Amino acid sequence: MQRVFAALLVAAAITACGQGVVLSRSDAVHKADREKGLAHITRSEAKLMTWTAFLKASQVQANPQDAPPFKQRVWVVAVAANDAQLGPQGSHQHWVIFVYNAVTGSQIGHIPGPFDGTTGEAMGPDWPPTWSDYPDAG
């Protein structure tokens, strides 16, 4: 009986952790602002969402193993910087979008802003133009 009860407690804890959020919005923003490759940050915003909602809004083609376990949600953080260098070596961007597992805080990936393939210089707007398409469940 005790083993059954212990197993139920473990299962409940795993389920709770799978849906729960450890990182706060401010923690997610702070984590992104401290990523390497960013200089002179001018703006940062975070949105909490499911992995499926992120894929739909970003139109990123991801591998199933990239998804966080147990249907955990993700923090999607947009950062604008005067000089971001997160694309191919030598390229510069005006912005980047980071994706973090909302429970563990580990980075799943990032989407760098556009840049000129010849010169490596940043192109386009200073903020992700599709940011409003990303839902916020937090």
C-alpha positions, 0 to 999 in steps of 0.5 A: 500500500505504501509503495502504491501511495509513493508511486502516486505521489511521484506521478503527481509531482511529475505531472505538476512539474510538467505543467508548472512554471518555475521561471517568472517573466522577469527571470526569463527576460533577465536570462535573455538579456544576459545571453552572449552576443548581445550589446546595448539592449534597448528593449526586451519582452517575454511571452509564455506559451505552449510549444505548439503555439510557439511553432504556429506563431514562429512557423519554425520547423522543429524536431520532435526532440526539441519540444520540452517534456511533459507538455511544459510551456516555453518562455519566448523572449524578444530582445532588441539590441544595437548590436546582436551577433547570434546568427552565422559568424560575422552577421549582425542583427537588430533583434533576436527571439530566445526560446526557453523551457519555462520549467528548467530555464534551459535555452531550446533555441533562438531566432536571429533577426534578418541580416544581409548575406553579403555584408553581414549587416543587420537589416529590417526593423528594430523589433520582430515584426511578427511579435504581436502574433505570439500569444501570451498565456502568462 
